[in-house]
Amino acid sequence: MINSALAQGVKVEDTFTITELAEEFEITPRTIRFYEDKALLTPGRQGLSRIYTRRDRARLKLILRGRRVGFSLAEIKEMIDLYELGDDPEERVRLALDRSIARMQELKRQRQDIEEMIGELQEGIESIHRWLAEKAAGRSPAKPRPPRRAARGEMAEKHPGERT
C-alpha cells in the first residue's frame, strides 16, 4: 500500500524516514513520534513505515525552533495550525510576533533573576573564602554571612507567573 504523500505525486527524493530526520536534527525517533502523538506531525505511511515529506520536515524544524526558545507545544501548534489554514498571513505574523515578544520579555525577567542569584551565590562564596582564610590564619572568624536575600528569607519565594 502506497502512502498518501506518494499517491499525491510527492517524489521519493522529497521524502524522509524517521531515522533520516532524527539524524539531521540530532533528536531521537522517539521525540519525533512524541510530536506525532501531539498532532504536530502527520507523516504518511507505507506499510508500517512512516514517510515524512518536506512539509513535515519544515514543521519539525519550526517545532524544534519553538521549543528551543521556550514555547509550549500548545503555542507551537497554534502558530503552525494558523499557517496551515492559509488564512490571513498578517494574522499569523502578528500572532507569532506577539508570542515572540512575550517570550522574550519572560526570558529577560528570568535572566535578571539568574543574574541576581549568581550575585548572591558569589557573595556567599566570598564570605566562605574569607571565613576559611581567617580560620587558617589562626583567628577566630565570625560565622559566614548568608546572602542578603537568604538572610531575609526570600530565597524560596517564587515570582508571580513563574513557571514551575
C-alpha positions in Angstrom: 0.0 0.0 0.0 1.4 3.4 -1.0 1.1 6.2 1.4 -1.0 9.3 0.7 2.1 11.5 0.1 3.5 9.3 -2.6 0.0 8.7 -4.1 -0.4 12.5 -4.4 2.7 12.7 -6.6 5.3 13.6 -4.0 8.7 12.4 -5.3 10.6 9.8 -3.3 13.6 12.2 -3.1 11.3 14.7 -1.4 10.5 12.2 1.4 12.4 11.3 4.6 12.4 8.4 7.0 12.1 8.9 10.8 15.8 7.9 11.1 16.9 10.5 8.5 15.0 13.3 10.3 16.3 12.2 13.7 19.9 12.2 12.5 19.5 15.5 10.6 18.0 17.3 13.6 20.1 15.4 16.2 17.0 14.2 18.1 15.7 10.7 18.7 13.0 8.9 16.7 11.0 8.8 19.9 11.0 12.6 20.0 9.5 12.7 16.5 6.9 10.1 17.5 6.0 12.2 20.5 5.4 15.2 18.2 3.2 12.9 16.1 1.2 11.9 19.3 0.6 15.6 19.9 -0.7 16.0 16.4 2.2 18.3 15.4 3.4 16.0 12.7 1.3 13.8 10.5 3.5 11.6 8.3 2.2 9.3 5.6 2.6 5.6 5.9 4.0 2.9 3.6 3.1 -0.3 5.3 4.4 0.1 8.9 7.0 2.8 7.9 6.4 6.5 8.4 7.1 8.6 5.4 7.8 12.3 6.0 7.5 15.0 3.3 9.3 18.3 3.0 6.3 19.9 4.7 6.7 17.5 7.7 10.5 18.4 7.8 9.7 22.1 7.8 7.1 21.6 10.6 9.7 19.7 12.6 12.2 22.5 12.2 9.6 25.0 13.4 8.7 22.8 16.4 12.3 22.4 17.4 13.0 26.2 17.0 9.9 27.0 19.1 10.9 24.5 21.8 14.5 25.9 21.8 13.2 29.4 22.7 10.7 28.1 25.2 7.3 28.0 23.5 4.9 25.3 24.8 3.8 22.6 22.4 0.3 24.2 22.5 1.6 27.6 21.5 3.7 26.0 18.7 0.7 24.0 17.5 -1.5 27.1 17.4 1.0 29.0 15.3 1.6 26.2 12.9 -2.1 25.5 12.6 -2.7 29.1 11.6 -0.1 28.8 8.9 -1.8 25.6 7.7 -5.2 27.2 7.4 -3.8 29.6 4.8 -6.0 32.4 6.2 -4.8 35.9 6.6 -1.0 35.9 6.7 -1.0 39.1 8.7 -2.9 37.3 11.5 -0.2 34.6 11.5 2.6 37.0 11.6 1.0 39.2 14.3 0.4 36.1 16.5 4.0 34.9 16.0 5.2 38.5 16.8 3.1 38.8 19.9 4.1 35.4 21.2 7.8 36.1 20.5 7.7 39.5 22.2 6.0 38.0 25.3 8.5 35.1 25.4 11.5 37.5 25.1 10.2 39.6 28.0 9.8 36.4 30.1 13.3 35.3 29.3 14.7 38.8 30.2 13.0 38.6 33.6 14.4 35.1 34.1 17.9 36.4 33.1 17.6 39.2 35.6 16.6 36.7 38.3 19.5 34.4 37.4 22.0 37.3 37.5 20.7 38.2 41.0 21.1 34.6 42.2 24.6 34.4 40.7 25.5 37.6 42.6 24.1 36.2 45.8 26.0 33.0 45.4 29.2 34.9 44.7 28.7 36.9 47.9 28.2 33.7 49.8 31.3 32.1 48.2 33.4 35.2 49.0 32.2 35.1 52.6 33.1 31.5 53.0 36.5 32.1 51.5 37.1 34.9 54.0 36.0 32.7 56.8 38.3 29.9 55.8 41.2 32.3 55.3 40.7 33.7 58.8 40.4 30.2 60.3 43.6 29.2 58.5 45.4 32.2 59.9 44.5 31.1 63.4 42.0 33.9 64.0 38.5 33.2 65.4 36.3 34.2 62.5 32.7 35.3 62.7 30.2 33.0 61.1 29.9 33.3 57.3 27.0 35.6 56.4 24.3 34.2 54.2 23.5 36.1 51.0 21.2 39.2 51.5 18.0 37.6 50.1 18.6 34.4 52.0 19.0 36.3 55.3 15.7 37.9 54.6 14.0 34.6 53.9 13.4 35.4 50.2 15.4 32.6 48.5 12.4 30.2 48.4 9.9 32.7 47.1 8.6 32.4 43.6 7.7 35.4 41.4 4.1 35.8 40.2 3.6 33.9 36.9 6.8 31.9 37.4 6.7 28.5 35.6 7.1 25.5 37.9 
